[in-house]
Amino acid sequence: MNTILVGAQWGDEGKGKIIDVLTEQADIVVRTQGGNNAGHTVFVGPQKYVLHLIPSGILRPDKVCVVGNGVVIDPVSLVGEIDGLEKLGVQVSPKNLIISETAHVVFPWHRELDAQREVRKGQGKIGTTKRGIGPTYGDKAARVGLRVVDLMNAKRFPERLRERLQENNEVLRALGAQTVDYDTVLRDYTTAADRLRPFVANTVVYLHESTRRGANVLFEGAQGTFLDIDHGTYPYVTSSNTTAGGASTGSGVPPNRMDRVVGVMKAYTTRVGEGPLPSEDAGISDLLHGLGREFGATTGRARRCGWFDAVVTRHACMVNGIDELAITNIDGLDTVATIKVCVGYKVDGTVLRHIPADVESMVRCEPVYETFPGWVTPTDKATRWEELPDNCRHYLLSISQMTGARLIIASVGPAREQTIPV
């Protein structure tokens, strides 16, 4: 069975853990979009792993991980991630990690341009991680980007690098920014290319042959539905398609080979960076941050927090074709006596049950809430659905029903064993 896993909110839904759990039934795990601006956190026993480009399936033996053509790769960062995993005792080799030869490459000038654009936006900034992801996808769309296949060509790469560097340094000078040194980039990227060369292959052919043999493939995306470049809260979005459709374009596996879509959502709502968050609430933010929760895996930034928003998850279910749901971070609400759920938006005197396309309208939206009784009981030790408090089960079933998909997993903590099948 081929499964697409997507975030049903603004990212950071706990996809890394759910991917890790679902990988037990998969043979291959494919990352299909985004770059090292994303972070998946997985706990195996006491050990914490933070992954940025490599699928979290790498933590399970005998699984093959694929970094697909839709991903943008910082090769120096990727080598660092491989080295970090190996230091923690995780085996990484061409037998369990394959990198697409047609993925685009992130360069230092992309990061510098990313930072400069944020500075110049001032109060209108997006909240980017400044990892160069947007400018790299921009070069891809403009058909001037360099791909892994270019990086691997020792004869062609220096010339192509010089050409792109000269053009981008002119732009950086015009912005008054620091230019990029050719010799340094050539040295660092050639060294990274030599290390990564054994991992590089035609992943489209590999995945096609694997699915023909009946392999079970799990497609993992980064970020969440409302950071999608087409379907998110534009312009406060990422630069790739984070929705289910991105799994096909980012891997080369056609839609008619996909069997199901699993959506992951928190029992409340968070987002990192700027942009609208209608159910944002200072009280729940203070509570969660006080518990040491909701800080970004990649940047360490405190996430903005709010009550569960059924309007956005219902839209996510529609856009992605979500069949089944995993709800995470349930234990974050263990001390809350009365829980709010946003069921609509009030804007300009009208109650909306859907997301407005105009981001300025969404900023003015006031949440329409329903309330649910909390359970005020620890849930982190529960291992079966029946062990969860009645109010907790009622709440989870209610928000999954509002979303429009069947609940299959309830997560009450970061560890593998804190995962309850429903």
Kinemage of the C-alpha trace (Angstrom):
@kinemage 1
@onewidth
@group {chain A} dominant
@subgroup {mainchain}
@vectorlist {calphas} color= white
{ca met a 1} P 0.000 0.000 0.000
{ca asn a 2} L 1.303 3.441 -0.956
{ca thr a 3} L 0.540 6.107 1.651
{ca ile a 4} L 0.905 9.874 1.530
{ca leu a 5} L 1.334 11.563 4.893
{ca val a 6} L 0.617 15.292 5.130
{ca gly a 7} L 0.330 17.924 7.816
{ca ala a 8} L -3.220 19.238 8.169
{ca gln a 9} L -2.271 22.561 9.782
{ca trp a 10} L 0.735 24.929 9.492
{ca gly a 11} L 3.427 22.307 9.937
{ca asp a 12} L 5.050 21.028 13.131
{ca glu a 13} L 2.132 18.635 13.651
{ca gly a 14} L 4.383 15.783 14.776
{ca lys a 15} L 4.687 14.177 11.353
{ca gly a 16} L 8.168 12.855 12.106
{ca lys a 17} L 6.906 10.590 14.853
{ca ile a 18} L 3.866 9.392 12.885
{ca ile a 19} L 6.064 8.696 9.868
{ca asp a 20} L 8.357 6.713 12.125
{ca val a 21} L 5.384 4.677 13.390
{ca leu a 22} L 3.920 4.082 9.909
{ca thr a 23} L 7.340 3.144 8.555
{ca glu a 24} L 7.049 -0.135 10.429
{ca gln a 25} L 4.667 -1.297 7.672
{ca ala a 26} L 6.551 0.413 4.820
{ca asp a 27} L 9.501 -0.725 2.727
{ca ile a 28} L 10.481 2.682 1.357
{ca val a 29} L 10.066 6.199 2.763
{ca val a 30} L 10.223 9.130 0.327
{ca arg a 31} L 10.736 12.802 1.130
{ca thr a 32} L 9.039 14.720 -1.682
{ca gln a 33} L 9.497 18.474 -1.150
{ca gly a 34} L 11.022 21.226 0.940
{ca gly a 35} L 14.569 21.515 2.172
{ca asn a 36} L 16.543 21.688 5.394
{ca asn a 37} L 14.213 24.457 6.587
{ca ala a 38} L 12.037 21.669 7.982
{ca gly a 39} L 12.724 19.490 10.987
{ca his a 40} L 11.285 16.168 12.082
{ca thr a 41} L 11.891 15.150 15.689
{ca val a 42} L 11.754 11.475 16.648
{ca phe a 43} L 12.428 9.861 20.022
{ca val a 44} L 13.630 6.252 20.115
{ca gly a 45} L 13.888 5.338 23.763
{ca pro a 46} L 15.794 8.171 25.475
{ca gln a 47} L 17.543 9.216 22.256
{ca lys a 48} L 16.280 12.280 20.399
{ca tyr a 49} L 16.858 12.547 16.657
{ca val a 50} L 16.245 15.760 14.684
{ca leu a 51} L 16.139 15.172 10.934
{ca his a 52} L 16.071 17.872 8.272
{ca leu a 53} L 16.504 16.311 4.820
{ca ile a 54} L 16.707 12.580 5.469
{ca pro a 55} L 13.379 10.774 5.995
{ca ser a 56} L 12.865 9.521 9.530
{ca gly a 57} L 12.623 5.983 8.140
{ca ile a 58} L 16.420 6.010 8.379
{ca leu a 59} L 15.989 5.173 12.082
{ca arg a 60} L 14.536 1.759 11.280
{ca pro a 61} L 16.738 -1.042 9.937
{ca asp a 62} L 16.003 -2.589 6.546
{ca lys a 63} L 14.063 0.449 5.293
{ca val a 64} L 15.112 2.439 2.239
{ca cys a 65} L 14.899 6.234 2.343
{ca val a 66} L 14.621 8.349 -0.789
{ca val a 67} L 15.177 12.092 -1.128
{ca gly a 68} L 12.999 12.847 -4.138
{ca asn a 69} L 13.335 15.213 -7.073
{ca gly a 70} L 10.977 17.757 -5.476
{ca val a 71} L 13.359 18.416 -2.582
{ca val a 72} L 15.967 21.204 -2.640
{ca ile a 73} L 19.240 19.993 -1.181
{ca asp a 74} L 22.004 21.829 0.612
{ca pro a 75} L 24.739 19.216 0.061
{ca val a 76} L 27.017 20.503 2.823
{ca ser a 77} L 24.137 20.388 5.300
{ca leu a 78} L 23.157 16.912 4.095
{ca val a 79} L 26.676 15.581 4.668
{ca gly a 80} L 26.542 17.070 8.154
{ca glu a 81} L 23.226 15.341 8.812
{ca ile a 82} L 24.623 11.984 7.677
{ca asp a 83} L 27.687 12.451 9.894
{ca gly a 84} L 25.478 13.370 12.842
{ca leu a 85} L 23.357 10.251 12.442
{ca glu a 86} L 26.399 8.013 12.157
{ca lys a 87} L 27.806 9.494 15.373
{ca leu a 88} L 24.566 8.440 17.060
{ca gly a 89} L 25.011 4.896 15.774
{ca val a 90} L 22.589 5.086 12.822
{ca gln a 91} L 23.910 3.345 9.720
{ca val a 92} L 23.606 5.468 6.578
{ca ser a 93} L 24.778 4.009 3.268
{ca pro a 94} L 23.717 3.838 -0.394
{ca lys a 95} L 21.789 0.718 0.604
{ca asn a 96} L 19.325 2.675 2.739
{ca leu a 97} L 19.562 6.248 1.391
{ca ile a 98} L 19.063 7.253 -2.247
{ca ile a 99} L 19.210 10.848 -3.476
{ca ser a 100} L 17.518 12.051 -6.645
{ca glu a 101} L 19.865 13.208 -9.362
{ca thr a 102} L 17.304 15.820 -10.474
{ca ala a 103} L 16.776 17.526 -7.103
{ca his a 104} L 17.874 21.168 -7.128
{ca val a 105} L 20.836 22.403 -5.095
{ca val a 106} L 20.834 25.183 -2.481
{ca phe a 107} L 23.874 27.489 -2.596
{ca pro a 108} L 25.212 30.167 -0.219
{ca trp a 109} L 23.889 32.979 -2.409
{ca his a 110} L 20.387 31.551 -2.026
{ca arg a 111} L 20.693 31.869 1.751
{ca glu a 112} L 22.026 35.425 1.494
{ca leu a 113} L 19.228 36.468 -0.881
{ca asp a 114} L 16.698 34.858 1.441
{ca ala a 115} L 17.990 36.898 4.373
{ca gln a 116} L 18.138 40.140 2.387
{ca arg a 117} L 14.558 39.791 1.177
{ca glu a 118} L 13.347 39.274 4.736
{ca val a 119} L 15.212 42.354 5.967
{ca arg a 120} L 13.796 44.505 3.176
{ca lys a 121} L 10.224 43.393 3.829
{ca gly a 122} L 10.412 44.886 7.309
{ca gln a 123} L 7.089 44.425 9.084
{ca gly a 124} L 5.765 42.520 6.065
{ca lys a 125} L 8.353 39.739 6.468
{ca ile a 126} L 7.311 36.140 5.844
{ca gly a 127} L 9.193 34.588 8.758
{ca thr a 128} L 11.439 32.425 6.594
{ca thr a 129} L 14.182 30.315 8.180
{ca lys a 130} L 16.684 32.028 5.838
{ca arg a 131} L 17.945 28.646 4.622
{ca gly a 132} L 17.700 29.717 0.961
{ca ile a 133} L 14.751 27.498 0.125
{ca gly a 134} L 12.585 30.121 -1.595
{ca pro a 135} L 15.358 31.508 -3.847
{ca thr a 136} L 16.347 27.952 -4.828
{ca tyr a 137} L 12.803 27.114 -5.890
{ca gly a 138} L 12.753 30.508 -7.644
{ca asp a 139} L 15.791 29.512 -9.713
{ca lys a 140} L 14.122 26.181 -10.454
{ca ala a 141} L 11.017 27.936 -11.797
{ca ala a 142} L 13.202 30.385 -13.751
{ca arg a 143} L 15.086 27.410 -15.259
{ca val a 144} L 18.497 28.640 -14.139
{ca gly a 145} L 19.011 26.369 -11.116
{ca leu a 146} L 21.716 23.759 -10.723
{ca arg a 147} L 20.665 20.199 -9.944
{ca val a 148} L 22.410 17.312 -8.228
{ca val a 149} L 23.308 15.892 -11.627
{ca asp a 150} L 25.238 19.124 -12.329
{ca leu a 151} L 26.948 18.940 -8.953
{ca met a 152} L 28.084 15.396 -9.710
{ca asn a 153} L 29.654 16.369 -13.033
{ca ala a 154} L 33.222 17.289 -12.049
{ca lys a 155} L 33.979 18.809 -15.467
{ca arg a 156} L 30.801 20.852 -15.899
{ca phe a 157} L 30.148 21.985 -12.338
{ca pro a 158} L 33.000 24.548 -11.947
{ca glu a 159} L 31.913 26.386 -15.094
{ca arg a 160} L 28.217 26.368 -14.225
{ca leu a 161} L 29.022 27.451 -10.676
{ca arg a 162} L 31.108 30.405 -11.862
{ca glu a 163} L 28.331 31.507 -14.218
{ca arg a 164} L 25.630 31.428 -11.533
{ca leu a 165} L 27.910 32.932 -8.883
{ca gln a 166} L 28.836 35.942 -11.033
{ca glu a 167} L 25.194 36.750 -11.738
{ca asn a 168} L 24.112 36.383 -8.123
{ca asn a 169} L 27.071 38.330 -6.744
{ca glu a 170} L 25.996 41.255 -8.922
{ca val a 171} L 22.568 41.101 -7.305
{ca leu a 172} L 24.091 40.865 -3.815
{ca arg a 173} L 26.340 43.883 -4.467
{ca ala a 174} L 23.341 45.885 -5.618
{ca leu a 175} L 21.639 44.993 -2.338
{ca gly a 176} L 24.700 45.991 -0.336
{ca ala a 177} L 25.077 42.417 0.870
{ca gln a 178} L 28.090 40.174 1.375
{ca thr a 179} L 29.162 38.470 -1.856
{ca val a 180} L 30.036 34.778 -2.117
{ca asp a 181} L 33.587 33.536 -2.722
{ca tyr a 182} L 33.907 31.194 -5.711
{ca asp a 183} L 36.900 29.186 -4.487
{ca thr a 184} L 35.296 28.512 -1.107
{ca val a 185} L 32.012 27.308 -2.622
{ca leu a 186} L 33.789 25.186 -5.225
{ca arg a 187} L 35.905 23.513 -2.530
{ca asp a 188} L 33.055 22.899 -0.088
{ca tyr a 189} L 30.571 21.697 -2.686
{ca thr a 190} L 33.087 19.496 -4.521
{ca thr a 191} L 33.963 17.851 -1.209
{ca ala a 192} L 30.269 17.304 -0.460
{ca ala a 193} L 29.679 15.968 -3.976
{ca asp a 194} L 32.429 13.389 -3.562
{ca arg a 195} L 30.872 12.209 -0.303
{ca leu a 196} L 27.320 12.065 -1.714
{ca arg a 197} L 28.101 10.588 -5.143
{ca pro a 198} L 27.489 6.927 -4.152
{ca phe a 199} L 23.987 7.879 -2.901
{ca val a 200} L 22.832 9.565 -6.122
{ca ala a 201} L 20.557 7.704 -8.549
{ca asn a 202} L 17.533 7.954 -10.818
{ca thr a 203} L 14.947 7.760 -8.047
{ca val a 204} L 11.963 7.923 -10.413
{ca val a 205} L 13.005 4.652 -12.051
{ca tyr a 206} L 13.856 3.128 -8.681
{ca leu a 207} L 10.435 3.972 -7.227
{ca his a 208} L 8.610 2.827 -10.361
{ca glu a 209} L 10.352 -0.559 -10.299
{ca ser a 210} L 9.780 -0.875 -6.546
{ca thr a 211} L 6.039 -0.192 -6.777
{ca arg a 212} L 5.749 -2.682 -9.649
{ca arg a 213} L 7.281 -5.297 -7.345
{ca gly a 214} L 4.638 -4.506 -4.739
{ca ala a 215} L 6.778 -2.524 -2.290
{ca asn a 216} L 4.900 -0.453 0.292
{ca val a 217} L 5.924 3.188 -0.057
{ca leu a 218} L 5.344 5.982 2.444
{ca phe a 219} L 5.553 9.528 1.073
{ca glu a 220} L 6.426 12.179 3.632
{ca gly a 221} L 6.124 15.896 3.138
{ca ala a 222} L 7.586 18.770 5.077
{ca gln a 223} L 5.652 21.672 6.637
{ca gly a 224} L 1.826 21.561 6.464
{ca thr a 225} L -1.171 22.252 4.244
{ca phe a 226} L -1.423 25.960 5.021
{ca leu a 227} L 2.189 26.567 4.083
{ca asp a 228} L 1.511 25.207 0.573
{ca ile a 229} L 2.515 27.668 -2.158
{ca asp a 230} L -0.892 27.237 -3.879
{ca his a 231} L -3.295 26.346 -1.077
{ca gly a 232} L -1.760 28.014 1.966
{ca thr a 233} L -2.156 31.442 3.558
{ca tyr a 234} L -0.254 33.154 0.750
{ca pro a 235} L 2.164 34.940 0.866
{ca tyr a 236} L 2.932 33.573 4.350
{ca val a 237} L 3.800 30.169 2.939
{ca thr a 238} L 6.768 28.054 1.920
{ca ser a 239} L 7.917 27.699 -1.688
{ca ser a 240} L 6.734 24.180 -2.519
{ca asn a 241} L 3.567 22.097 -2.638
{ca thr a 242} L 3.152 20.673 0.851
{ca thr a 243} L -0.223 19.104 0.022
{ca ala a 244} L -0.817 15.553 -1.213
{ca gly a 245} L -0.382 16.492 -4.862
{ca gly a 246} L 3.234 17.359 -4.145
{ca ala a 247} L 3.926 13.699 -3.381
{ca ser a 248} L 3.477 12.789 -7.034
{ca thr a 249} L 5.312 15.734 -8.565
{ca gly a 250} L 8.100 15.457 -6.013
{ca ser a 251} L 8.702 11.749 -6.512
{ca gly a 252} L 7.585 10.840 -10.037
{ca val a 253} L 5.087 8.279 -8.720
{ca pro a 254} L 1.744 9.012 -10.456
{ca pro a 255} L -1.481 9.731 -8.527
{ca asn a 256} L -3.131 6.479 -9.618
{ca arg a 257} L -0.458 4.574 -7.665
{ca met a 258} L -1.426 6.244 -4.386
{ca asp a 259} L -3.743 4.268 -2.097
{ca arg a 260} L -4.481 6.532 0.862
{ca val a 261} L -3.725 9.890 2.451
{ca val a 262} L -3.108 10.181 6.186
{ca gly a 263} L -3.361 13.630 7.756
{ca val a 264} L -1.531 14.600 10.942
{ca met a 265} L -2.838 17.349 13.194
{ca lys a 266} L -2.263 18.530 16.732
{ca ala a 267} L -5.029 18.577 19.315
{ca tyr a 268} L -4.570 22.355 19.185
{ca thr a 269} L -3.046 24.695 16.564
{ca thr a 270} L 0.424 26.176 16.076
{ca arg a 271} L 2.408 27.989 13.432
{ca val a 272} L 5.915 29.404 13.120
{ca gly a 273} L 6.592 32.747 11.494
{ca glu a 274} L 4.277 35.469 10.335
{ca gly a 275} L 0.784 35.291 8.876
{ca pro a 276} L -2.776 34.801 10.110
{ca leu a 277} L -3.641 32.374 12.898
{ca pro a 278} L -7.313 33.029 13.731
{ca ser a 279} L -7.472 30.866 16.870
{ca glu a 280} L -4.229 32.197 18.348
{ca asp a 281} L -4.504 32.556 22.123
{ca ala a 282} L -1.965 33.989 24.553
{ca gly a 283} L -3.164 31.787 27.397
{ca ile a 284} L -2.580 28.470 25.679
{ca ser a 285} L 0.703 29.791 24.239
{ca asp a 286} L 1.954 30.615 27.729
{ca leu a 287} L 0.798 27.229 29.018
{ca leu a 288} L 2.549 25.217 26.302
{ca his a 289} L 5.738 27.265 26.340
{ca gly a 290} L 5.795 26.987 30.117
{ca leu a 291} L 5.735 23.217 29.708
{ca gly a 292} L 8.819 23.499 27.501
{ca arg a 293} L 6.803 22.634 24.392
{ca glu a 294} L 6.350 24.203 20.969
{ca phe a 295} L 9.800 25.356 20.010
{ca gly a 296} L 10.957 24.795 16.425
{ca ala a 297} L 13.126 21.748 15.698
{ca thr a 298} L 15.115 23.674 13.075
{ca thr a 299} L 15.362 27.207 14.479
{ca gly a 300} L 14.388 26.874 18.145
{ca arg a 301} L 11.856 29.664 17.641
{ca ala a 302} L 8.829 29.666 19.921
{ca arg a 303} L 5.758 28.638 17.959
{ca arg a 304} L 2.590 30.672 18.036
{ca cys a 305} L -0.192 28.620 19.637
{ca gly a 306} L -3.965 28.610 19.565
{ca trp a 307} L -7.039 26.456 20.016
{ca phe a 308} L -7.895 23.722 17.546
{ca asp a 309} L -9.208 25.209 14.291
{ca ala a 310} L -11.730 22.915 12.611
{ca val a 311} L -12.130 25.337 9.702
{ca val a 312} L -8.550 24.852 8.540
{ca thr a 313} L -8.453 21.090 9.123
{ca arg a 314} L -11.719 20.634 7.218
{ca his a 315} L -10.194 22.565 4.311
{ca ala a 316} L -7.030 20.460 4.572
{ca cys a 317} L -9.104 17.292 4.380
{ca met a 318} L -10.752 18.587 1.206
{ca val a 319} L -7.547 19.732 -0.519
{ca asn a 320} L -5.518 16.620 0.327
{ca gly a 321} L -8.213 13.961 0.122
{ca ile a 322} L -7.364 12.882 3.681
{ca asp a 323} L -8.824 9.458 4.482
{ca glu a 324} L -7.420 8.910 7.966
{ca leu a 325} L -6.153 11.073 10.811
{ca ala a 326} L -3.462 10.973 13.435
{ca ile a 327} L -3.929 13.454 16.300
{ca thr a 328} L -0.785 14.359 18.230
{ca asn a 329} L 0.216 16.344 21.329
{ca ile a 330} L -2.950 15.342 23.158
{ca asp a 331} L -1.070 15.431 26.454
{ca gly a 332} L -0.433 19.148 25.944
{ca leu a 333} L -4.057 19.758 26.951
{ca asp a 334} L -4.007 17.516 30.027
{ca thr a 335} L -4.294 20.433 32.480
{ca val a 336} L -6.905 22.480 30.597
{ca ala a 337} L -10.357 22.473 32.229
{ca thr a 338} L -12.284 23.975 29.301
{ca ile a 339} L -11.081 23.487 25.736
{ca lys a 340} L -12.145 25.727 22.876
{ca val a 341} L -12.552 24.670 19.248
{ca cys a 342} L -12.838 27.173 16.411
{ca val a 343} L -15.787 26.119 14.217
{ca gly a 344} L -16.145 29.258 12.078
{ca tyr a 345} L -14.828 32.750 11.407
{ca lys a 346} L -16.690 35.993 11.886
{ca val a 347} L -15.537 38.748 9.538
{ca asp a 348} L -17.334 41.958 8.581
{ca gly a 349} L -20.507 40.722 10.264
{ca thr a 350} L -20.585 37.421 8.368
{ca val a 351} L -19.802 33.972 9.771
{ca leu a 352} L -17.630 31.922 7.417
{ca arg a 353} L -17.248 28.143 7.521
{ca his a 354} L -14.360 28.208 5.078
{ca ile a 355} L -11.022 29.982 4.745
{ca pro a 356} L -11.066 33.307 2.870
{ca ala a 357} L -8.575 33.453 -0.008
{ca asp a 358} L -7.617 37.044 0.838
{ca val a 359} L -5.057 36.944 3.616
{ca glu a 360} L -6.084 40.426 4.776
{ca ser a 361} L -9.626 39.136 5.317
{ca met a 362} L -8.254 36.174 7.243
{ca val a 363} L -6.290 38.509 9.523
{ca arg a 364} L -9.586 40.205 10.453
{ca cys a 365} L -11.351 36.907 11.168
{ca glu a 366} L -12.597 36.415 14.700
{ca pro a 367} L -12.934 32.794 15.785
{ca val a 368} L -16.354 31.360 16.557
{ca tyr a 369} L -15.848 28.841 19.345
{ca glu a 370} L -17.512 25.762 20.750
{ca thr a 371} L -16.278 24.509 24.108
{ca phe a 372} L -15.522 21.021 25.361
{ca pro a 373} L -14.895 19.841 28.910
{ca gly a 374} L -11.266 18.970 29.535
{ca trp a 375} L -10.111 15.776 31.213
{ca val a 376} L -7.562 17.299 33.665
{ca thr a 377} L -5.859 13.933 33.918
{ca pro a 378} L -2.442 12.840 32.624
{ca thr a 379} L -2.701 10.874 29.381
{ca asp a 380} L 0.978 10.265 28.658
{ca lys a 381} L 0.960 6.804 30.259
{ca ala a 382} L -2.043 5.527 28.292
{ca thr a 383} L -1.275 2.691 25.877
{ca arg a 384} L -4.815 1.769 24.760
{ca trp a 385} L -7.756 3.841 23.524
{ca glu a 386} L -9.879 2.639 26.429
{ca glu a 387} L -7.354 4.015 28.918
{ca leu a 388} L -7.885 7.591 27.758
{ca pro a 389} L -10.369 9.636 29.848
{ca asp a 390} L -13.929 9.769 28.519
{ca asn a 391} L -13.737 13.534 27.896
{ca cys a 392} L -10.505 13.072 25.986
{ca arg a 393} L -11.975 10.403 23.701
{ca his a 394} L -15.068 12.533 23.146
{ca tyr a 395} L -12.926 15.526 22.219
{ca leu a 396} L -10.736 13.565 19.788
{ca leu a 397} L -13.670 11.933 18.036
{ca ser a 398} L -15.439 15.298 17.819
{ca ile a 399} L -12.564 17.157 16.184
{ca ser a 400} L -11.889 14.294 13.775
{ca gln a 401} L -15.572 14.308 12.814
{ca met a 402} L -15.399 18.084 12.251
{ca thr a 403} L -12.349 17.534 10.066
{ca gly a 404} L -14.091 14.867 8.020
{ca ala a 405} L -11.758 11.879 8.272
{ca arg a 406} L -11.454 8.752 10.405
{ca leu a 407} L -9.216 8.851 13.467
{ca ile a 408} L -6.654 6.014 13.424
{ca ile a 409} L -3.877 7.197 15.768
{ca ala a 410} L -3.864 9.143 19.029
{ca ser a 411} L -0.441 10.295 20.217
{ca val a 412} L 0.115 11.206 23.874
{ca gly a 413} L 3.844 11.922 23.810
{ca pro a 414} L 6.933 11.954 21.599
{ca ala a 415} L 8.029 8.338 22.148
{ca arg a 416} L 7.100 5.451 19.859
{ca glu a 417} L 5.329 3.655 22.694
{ca gln a 418} L 3.152 6.712 23.337
{ca thr a 419} L 1.162 5.938 20.198
{ca ile a 420} L -2.357 4.577 20.535
{ca pro a 421} L -4.176 2.864 17.646
{ca val a 422} L -7.854 3.790 17.534
